[in-house]
C-alpha cells in the first residue's frame, strides 16, 4: 500500500509531521481527518520519477545511515524517531521513502529487520543478518556500528579500484573520441581528394579511402551506428548474465586472476569477521558469507562449509580439504579457532588482502600505461603509412613532372 508523508494541525494547533499508509491521496486525507487532524500537505512517497532517475542507495549513504543510527540509538532515542530524523536529513528520494516506510511500520510494532527485508535490492543478506542479530541480542547500536565500519571499508576499497582504473578509462575514451573525429571529418575529406586523382594507390589505402567516402556520404548512419553500439555495450554491461560472463573472461587473464582471488579472500574474511563480531552463529555466518565471493567455484565451495561444520568439522580443516583457497586463509582461521579470536584474525587478514589488491591494481595500471601508449603509436603509424605515404608519392610525381 502506498505511503504518504503529511503535515497537519492537531486540535491544539500544533504542526505534526508523519507518514500514513492509504490506497490514494484522498483516502490518506480522509484517515487524517477522521483522527481530528487538519491536513496541510500530503506527499506520495512511493515510486515516482525521482526514484527512477536517482536509482538505488549508494554504499556511502548506507554507511552514513548506519553511523547516525548507532549514535542516536546509543543516545536513547526511540527507533521510529531516529529513523524520522535521518529521513528528514536525507537527500536521496529512495532513501527517504524507505526510511518513512520503516518508521511507519516500526511504530505499528514490526521489527526493523522484518521491514528491511522488504527492500532486499537495497540491503543485502549480510546487512539484514547483522541487524537481526542485533535485535535478538539487544545490541542494535553495536550492530549499526559494525555495519558502518564495514560499509566504509567497502566504500574505500571500491574507490581505490575506481581510482586505479580512471587513467586507462580516460585514455581509452580519448582514443575512441579521436578515432571518431578522424572517421567523421578527416578521412572523408582525404578520400574526396585522393580518389579524384588519377593515381595508383596501394590496395589497403584505397580500401580505407573507399570506407572514408562511404562515411562522408552516410554521416547520419555512421553516427547512428556508433551511438547504437554504445547503447548496446551499456545494455550488455547492465545485464547481470552478460556482465558475469564478461568478468569471467577477464578474470582468466594472468594479471587479473591473482587479483580476483585477493578480492574474494578480502571480502570473505571481512564478511566472516563482521558477522562473528555481531554474534551471528557460525553456521548462519558461513551461509551468508557465501554470497561475498564472486568466483562460481568458490561460491559453491563456501555453500558446503556450513553443512560440514554443522557435522563437527573445524572450518580450517574443511578449507584445507577444498584445496582451492589460499593456505594463508585456512591457517589464519585455524589460529583464530585455537585462540578464540577468529573475528580479529579475519579482520587483520581482510586488511592485508585489501592492501594487496591495491598494490595489484597499481601494478596492472602501470602495465597498461605503456601498452596503451604502444597502441596509440601503432594506430598513428598505420595512419601515416596508409594516408601520408601516398601524399609523398603524389608530391614526388609532381616534382618529376616539373
C-alpha positions as CSV (number, residue, x, y, z in Angstrom):
1,X,0.0,0.0,0.0
2,X,1.4,3.5,-0.9
3,X,2.9,5.6,1.8
4,X,2.2,9.3,2.2
5,X,4.1,11.9,4.2
6,X,1.9,14.7,5.6
7,X,1.9,17.9,7.6
8,X,-1.2,18.5,9.7
9,X,-2.5,20.6,12.6
10,X,-3.9,18.8,15.7
11,X,-6.7,20.1,17.9
12,X,-4.2,22.2,19.9
13,X,-2.9,23.9,16.7
14,X,0.5,22.0,16.8
15,X,2.0,21.1,13.5
16,X,2.6,17.3,13.1
17,X,4.8,15.6,10.5
18,X,4.5,11.9,10.0
19,X,3.5,9.2,7.5
20,X,0.3,7.3,6.8
21,X,-0.5,4.3,4.6
22,X,-3.5,4.6,2.3
23,X,-4.7,3.5,-1.1
24,X,-4.9,7.0,-2.6
25,X,-4.0,10.6,-1.6
26,X,-7.7,11.2,-1.0
27,X,-8.0,8.2,1.3
28,X,-5.0,9.5,3.3
29,X,-6.7,12.8,3.8
30,X,-9.8,11.0,5.0
31,X,-7.9,9.0,7.5
32,X,-6.2,12.1,8.9
33,X,-9.5,14.0,9.1
34,X,-11.0,11.1,11.0
35,X,-8.2,11.5,13.6
36,X,-9.1,15.2,14.1
37,X,-6.2,16.4,12.1
38,X,-6.3,19.4,9.7
39,X,-4.3,18.5,6.6
40,X,-1.7,21.0,5.4
41,X,0.3,18.9,2.9
42,X,0.3,15.3,1.7
43,X,3.1,13.9,-0.5
44,X,3.2,10.4,-2.0
45,X,6.5,8.7,-1.1
46,X,6.0,5.7,-3.3
47,X,7.7,5.3,-6.7
48,X,7.8,8.5,-8.8
49,X,10.1,9.8,-11.5
50,X,12.6,11.0,-8.9
51,X,13.3,7.5,-7.7
52,X,13.6,6.1,-11.2
53,X,16.2,8.8,-12.1
54,X,18.1,8.6,-8.8
55,X,18.2,4.8,-8.7
56,X,19.3,2.9,-5.6
57,X,21.2,3.8,-2.5
58,X,25.0,4.2,-2.6
59,X,27.4,2.5,-0.2
60,X,28.4,5.8,1.3
61,X,24.7,6.7,2.0
62,X,24.1,3.4,3.8
63,X,27.3,3.9,5.8
64,X,26.1,7.3,6.9
65,X,22.7,5.9,7.8
66,X,24.3,3.2,10.0
67,X,26.6,5.6,11.7
68,X,23.7,8.0,12.6
69,X,21.6,5.1,13.7
70,X,24.3,3.9,16.1
71,X,24.7,7.4,17.5
72,X,21.0,8.0,18.0
73,X,20.2,4.6,19.5
74,X,23.2,5.0,21.9
75,X,21.8,8.3,22.9
76,X,18.5,6.6,23.8
77,X,16.2,7.9,21.0
78,X,13.3,5.6,20.1
79,X,13.8,3.7,16.8
80,X,10.9,5.4,14.9
81,X,12.1,8.9,16.0
82,X,15.7,8.2,15.0
83,X,14.5,7.0,11.6
84,X,12.3,10.0,11.1
85,X,15.2,12.4,11.9
86,X,17.5,10.7,9.4
87,X,14.7,10.7,6.8
88,X,14.4,14.5,7.0
89,X,18.1,15.0,6.6
90,X,18.5,12.6,3.7
91,X,18.6,14.0,0.1
92,X,18.1,10.6,-1.6
93,X,14.5,10.2,-2.6
94,X,14.5,6.4,-2.4
95,X,16.2,6.5,1.0
96,X,13.6,9.0,2.2
97,X,10.8,6.7,1.0
98,X,12.3,3.6,2.6
99,X,13.0,5.3,5.9
100,X,9.5,6.7,6.0
101,X,8.1,3.2,5.5
102,X,10.4,1.7,8.2
103,X,9.4,4.5,10.6
104,X,5.7,3.9,10.0
105,X,5.9,0.1,10.3
106,X,8.1,0.2,13.4
107,X,5.6,2.5,15.1
108,X,3.0,-0.2,14.3
109,X,5.1,-2.8,16.2
110,X,7.0,-4.5,13.4
111,X,10.7,-5.4,13.8
112,X,13.3,-3.4,12.0
113,X,14.8,-6.4,10.3
114,X,11.4,-7.6,9.1
115,X,10.8,-4.2,7.4
116,X,14.3,-4.0,5.9
117,X,13.8,-7.5,4.4
118,X,11.2,-6.0,2.1
119,X,14.0,-4.0,0.5
120,X,16.5,-6.7,-0.4
121,X,17.6,-4.9,-3.5
122,X,19.0,-2.2,-1.3
123,X,20.1,-4.1,1.8
124,X,21.9,-7.4,1.2
125,X,21.8,-10.6,3.3
126,X,24.9,-9.5,5.4
127,X,23.2,-6.3,6.4
128,X,19.9,-8.0,7.3
129,X,21.6,-10.8,9.2
130,X,23.6,-8.3,11.3
131,X,20.5,-6.2,12.1
132,X,18.6,-9.3,13.0
133,X,21.4,-10.5,15.3
134,X,21.4,-7.0,17.0
135,X,17.7,-7.1,17.6
136,X,17.8,-10.6,19.1
137,X,20.8,-9.7,21.4
138,X,19.6,-6.2,22.3
139,X,22.7,-4.6,20.9
140,X,21.3,-3.0,17.8
141,X,23.5,0.1,18.2
142,X,26.6,-2.1,18.1
143,X,25.3,-3.8,15.0
144,X,25.0,-0.5,13.3
145,X,28.5,0.4,14.4
146,X,29.9,-2.7,12.8
147,X,27.9,-2.1,9.7
148,X,29.1,1.5,9.4
149,X,32.7,0.4,9.7
150,X,32.2,-2.5,7.2
151,X,30.4,-0.3,4.6
152,X,33.0,2.5,4.9
153,X,35.8,-0.1,4.4
154,X,33.9,-1.4,1.4
155,X,33.4,2.1,0.1
156,X,37.1,3.0,0.4
157,X,38.1,-0.3,-1.3
158,X,35.7,0.4,-4.2
159,X,37.0,4.0,-4.6
160,X,40.6,2.7,-4.8
161,X,39.6,0.3,-7.6
162,X,37.8,3.1,-9.4
163,X,40.7,5.5,-9.0
164,X,43.2,2.9,-10.3
165,X,41.0,2.3,-13.4
166,X,40.4,6.0,-14.1
167,X,43.6,6.7,-16.1
168,X,43.1,3.7,-18.5
169,X,39.5,4.7,-18.9
170,X,40.3,8.3,-19.8
171,X,43.0,7.2,-22.3
172,X,40.6,4.7,-24.0
173,X,37.8,7.3,-24.1
174,X,40.2,9.8,-25.7
175,X,41.3,7.2,-28.3
176,X,37.7,6.4,-29.2
177,X,36.9,10.2,-29.5
178,X,39.9,10.9,-31.7
179,X,39.1,7.9,-33.9
180,X,35.5,9.2,-34.3
181,X,36.7,12.7,-35.3
182,X,39.1,11.2,-37.8
183,X,36.3,9.0,-39.2
184,X,33.7,11.7,-39.5
185,X,35.8,14.7,-40.6
186,X,39.3,14.0,-41.7
187,X,39.0,10.7,-43.6
188,X,36.0,11.7,-45.8
189,X,37.9,14.9,-47.0
190,X,41.1,13.0,-47.7
191,X,39.1,10.4,-49.6
192,X,37.4,13.0,-51.8
193,X,40.9,14.5,-52.7
194,X,42.8,11.2,-53.3
195,X,40.0,9.3,-55.1
196,X,39.5,12.3,-57.5
197,X,43.1,12.0,-58.7
198,X,44.1,9.6,-61.4
199,X,46.9,7.9,-59.5
200,X,47.7,4.3,-58.5
201,X,47.1,3.7,-54.7
202,X,48.0,0.7,-52.6
203,X,45.1,-1.7,-52.0
204,X,45.0,-1.0,-48.2
205,X,45.0,2.7,-48.8
206,X,42.2,2.5,-51.4
207,X,40.0,0.4,-49.1
208,X,40.4,2.9,-46.3
209,X,39.6,5.8,-48.6
210,X,36.6,4.0,-50.0
211,X,35.4,3.5,-46.4
212,X,36.0,7.2,-45.7
213,X,34.0,8.2,-48.7
214,X,31.1,5.9,-47.6
215,X,31.2,7.5,-44.1
216,X,31.2,11.0,-45.7
217,X,28.2,10.1,-47.8
218,X,26.4,8.5,-44.8
219,X,27.4,10.6,-41.8
220,X,24.0,10.3,-40.1
221,X,24.0,6.5,-40.5
222,X,27.6,6.3,-39.1
223,X,26.7,8.4,-36.0
224,X,23.6,6.3,-35.5
225,X,25.6,3.1,-35.7
226,X,28.2,4.5,-33.3
227,X,25.6,5.6,-30.7
228,X,23.7,2.3,-31.1
229,X,26.9,0.4,-30.4
230,X,27.4,2.4,-27.2
231,X,23.8,1.8,-26.1
232,X,24.2,-1.9,-26.8
233,X,27.5,-2.1,-24.9
234,X,25.9,-0.3,-21.9
235,X,22.9,-2.6,-22.0
236,X,25.1,-5.7,-22.1
237,X,27.1,-4.4,-19.2
238,X,24.0,-3.7,-17.2
239,X,22.6,-7.2,-17.9
240,X,23.6,-9.4,-15.0
241,X,24.2,-12.6,-17.0
242,X,26.3,-10.8,-19.7
243,X,28.3,-8.8,-17.1
244,X,29.1,-12.1,-15.2
245,X,30.4,-13.7,-18.5
246,X,32.5,-10.6,-19.3
247,X,34.0,-10.6,-15.8
248,X,34.6,-14.4,-16.0
249,X,36.6,-13.9,-19.2
250,X,38.6,-11.0,-17.8
251,X,39.2,-13.0,-14.6
252,X,41.1,-15.6,-16.6
253,X,43.8,-13.2,-17.7
254,X,47.0,-14.0,-15.8
255,X,47.5,-10.4,-14.5
256,X,43.9,-10.3,-13.3
257,X,43.4,-13.8,-11.9
258,X,45.6,-13.3,-8.9
259,X,43.8,-10.0,-8.0
260,X,40.4,-11.6,-8.3
261,X,41.5,-14.2,-5.7
262,X,42.8,-11.5,-3.4
263,X,39.5,-9.6,-3.7
264,X,37.4,-12.7,-2.9
265,X,39.6,-13.6,0.1
266,X,39.3,-10.0,1.4
267,X,35.5,-10.0,1.0
268,X,35.1,-13.4,2.5
269,X,37.3,-12.6,5.5
270,X,35.7,-9.2,6.1
271,X,32.2,-10.7,5.9
272,X,33.0,-13.5,8.3
273,X,34.6,-11.1,10.7
274,X,31.7,-8.6,10.9
275,X,29.1,-11.4,11.2
276,X,31.0,-13.1,14.0
277,X,31.5,-9.8,15.8
278,X,27.8,-9.2,15.6
279,X,27.1,-12.5,17.4
280,X,25.8,-14.4,14.4
281,X,26.2,-18.2,14.8
282,X,29.0,-19.7,12.7
283,X,26.6,-21.9,10.6
284,X,24.5,-18.9,9.6
285,X,27.6,-16.8,9.1
286,X,29.0,-19.3,6.6
287,X,25.8,-19.4,4.7
288,X,25.6,-15.7,4.4
289,X,29.3,-15.3,3.6
290,X,29.0,-17.5,0.5
291,X,27.4,-14.5,-1.3
292,X,30.5,-12.4,-0.7
293,X,32.7,-14.2,-3.2
294,X,32.5,-13.8,-7.0
295,X,34.1,-16.9,-8.4
296,X,31.4,-19.7,-9.1
297,X,33.7,-22.5,-7.8
298,X,34.4,-20.6,-4.6
299,X,30.7,-19.8,-4.1
300,X,29.8,-23.5,-4.4
301,X,32.5,-24.5,-2.0
302,X,31.6,-21.9,0.6
303,X,28.0,-23.0,0.5
304,X,29.1,-26.5,1.5
305,X,31.1,-25.2,4.5
306,X,28.1,-24.8,6.8
307,X,26.9,-28.4,6.4
308,X,30.4,-29.8,7.1
309,X,30.9,-27.5,10.1
310,X,27.5,-28.5,11.4
311,X,28.7,-32.1,11.4
312,X,31.5,-31.2,13.8
313,X,34.4,-30.4,11.5
314,X,36.6,-27.4,12.1
315,X,36.3,-24.7,9.4
316,X,40.1,-24.6,8.8
317,X,40.1,-28.4,8.2
318,X,37.2,-28.0,5.7
319,X,39.0,-25.2,3.8
320,X,42.2,-27.3,3.6
321,X,40.2,-30.2,2.1
322,X,38.8,-28.0,-0.6
323,X,42.3,-27.2,-1.9
324,X,41.2,-24.1,-3.8
325,X,41.5,-21.4,-1.1
326,X,44.9,-19.8,-0.3
327,X,46.7,-21.7,2.5
328,X,47.2,-18.5,4.5
329,X,43.4,-18.1,4.8
330,X,43.0,-21.6,6.3
331,X,46.0,-21.0,8.6
332,X,44.6,-17.7,9.8
333,X,41.2,-19.3,10.6
334,X,43.0,-22.2,12.4
335,X,44.9,-19.6,14.5
336,X,41.6,-17.9,15.3
337,X,39.9,-21.2,16.3
338,X,42.7,-22.1,18.6
339,X,42.9,-18.6,20.3
340,X,39.2,-17.9,20.2
341,X,39.7,-14.6,18.3
342,X,38.7,-15.6,14.8
343,X,36.9,-12.3,14.2
344,X,40.1,-10.3,15.0
345,X,42.3,-12.6,12.9
346,X,39.9,-12.4,9.9
347,X,39.7,-8.6,10.1
348,X,43.5,-8.4,10.0
349,X,43.6,-10.8,7.1
350,X,41.0,-8.7,5.2
351,X,43.0,-5.5,5.8
352,X,46.1,-7.3,4.5
353,X,44.5,-8.6,1.3
354,X,42.8,-5.3,0.6
355,X,46.3,-3.7,0.6
356,X,47.5,-6.5,-1.7
357,X,44.6,-5.7,-4.1
358,X,45.6,-2.0,-4.0
359,X,49.2,-3.0,-4.9
360,X,48.0,-5.3,-7.7
361,X,45.8,-2.6,-9.2
362,X,48.8,-0.2,-9.2
363,X,50.9,-2.9,-11.0
364,X,48.2,-3.5,-13.6
365,X,47.6,0.2,-14.3
366,X,51.4,0.8,-14.6
367,X,51.5,-2.1,-17.1
368,X,48.5,-0.7,-19.0
369,X,50.1,2.7,-19.5
370,X,52.9,1.6,-21.9
371,X,50.5,-0.8,-23.6
372,X,48.1,2.0,-24.3
373,X,50.9,4.2,-25.5
374,X,52.1,1.5,-27.8
375,X,48.6,1.0,-29.2
376,X,48.3,4.8,-29.9
377,X,51.7,4.7,-31.5
378,X,50.7,1.7,-33.7
379,X,47.5,3.5,-34.7
380,X,49.4,6.7,-35.7
381,X,51.9,4.6,-37.6
382,X,49.3,2.8,-39.6
383,X,47.6,6.2,-40.5
384,X,51.0,7.5,-41.6
385,X,51.7,4.6,-43.8
386,X,48.3,4.4,-45.4
387,X,47.5,8.1,-45.7
388,X,50.6,10.2,-45.6
389,X,52.8,7.9,-47.7
390,X,50.5,8.3,-50.8
391,X,50.8,12.1,-50.3
392,X,54.5,11.9,-50.6
393,X,54.1,9.8,-53.7
394,X,51.9,12.4,-55.3
395,X,54.3,15.2,-54.4
396,X,57.2,13.2,-55.8
397,X,55.2,12.6,-59.0
398,X,54.5,16.3,-59.4
399,X,58.2,17.1,-58.9
400,X,59.2,14.6,-61.6
401,X,56.6,16.1,-63.9
402,X,58.1,19.6,-63.4
